[in-house]
């Protein structure tokens, strides 16, 4: 009778402590059965078929461990949320502005070039403008999709965080323990929300404006109507070269001795030379007759290119300060910073046109006779560039503007 009276009193005491009653024995469930993964009362521990064969621990300890795990999960969620919030709040808006700016710049480049050849490429103009528009829409759509996705992820994380906080602050240990499966499932869902990553899909792809037809027509038009009058600077010419009186022809002459060849601007070892004037902005073009030579270089160089010594820093195409198209016998290549890209040609060009668009960051080598683009290089030029020439066999000449 005393045991029954005690059993009847325990539920009242348990309720005061915030514990639920065992539905089978009407006793406080102060224990947690690890085997059955459920709360249990003292009598459940001794009943046949109950929890006596399982590992047990006080319910309060189990609940404390779970609260600690939830606290850890909440901290992870806060870090995850902060990362996503920064991605959504800072990177994506900047990306949107950048895409618009790059698209606008690309559109301007197209319009400027197409105006030169509008009579023969109206359909190409329309196609390319549509490609820019489509690429801009694609990038904007990807950005919008990312915005929606990560805002949805933030909402899920906020909802889970609120749920976990509610579990932590729940006064009923049984409610916390019995919600184990839901906590696990929702936490697993949060772990499935990966860390946001920047992607090329969020950028504007400037290659969409590249068109072989446009480049050929543009190069032809520029060389025909907008070529620059380029003259070589005697103060830079190597002792291995002879400059003609009109400052247009360089002749390789290693055996001839020439006086008064000192000076800080002169190349003293390699057969190089720079033009008198540099270009700082806009589109510039010039042609070089190379029919007489089997060893030459044509291109551009920064004024900072080294002039002295036999090292690569003073050799055109072998340093960061120069970009050249070259021929050695029957081999052609483009060179910059000592990286050499072979160019395979069916015939040796008699003339080479050099075009540089400093605003768009493009350097193009062109064969005017066959209307063939020999090589195209994209570069963000950070300062003025000089036309640069080198010859190690016979002579090459700048072609006068018509």
Secondary structure, DSSP 8 states (H G I E B T S, - for coil): -HHHHHHHHHHHHHHHHT--B-TTT-SB--EEETTTTEEE-TGGGTSTTTTTTS-EEEHHHHHHHHHHHHHHHHHHHHHHHHHHHHIIIIIHHHHHHHHHHHHHHHHHHHHHHHHHTGGG-HHHHHHHHHHHHHHHHHHHHHHHHHHHHHHHHHHHHHHHHHHHHHHHH-S-HHHHHHTHHHHHHHHHHHHTS------GGGS--GGGG--HHHHHHHHHHHHHHS-----B-GGG--TTEEE-TTS-EEEE-TT---SS---TTS-SSSSEEEEEEEE-SSEEEEEEE-TT-SEEEEEEEETTS--SSSSGGGSTTSSTTEEEEEEETTEEEEEETTEEEEE--SS--SEEEEEEETTTTEEEEEETTTTEEEEEEE----S-EEEEEEESSSEEEE----
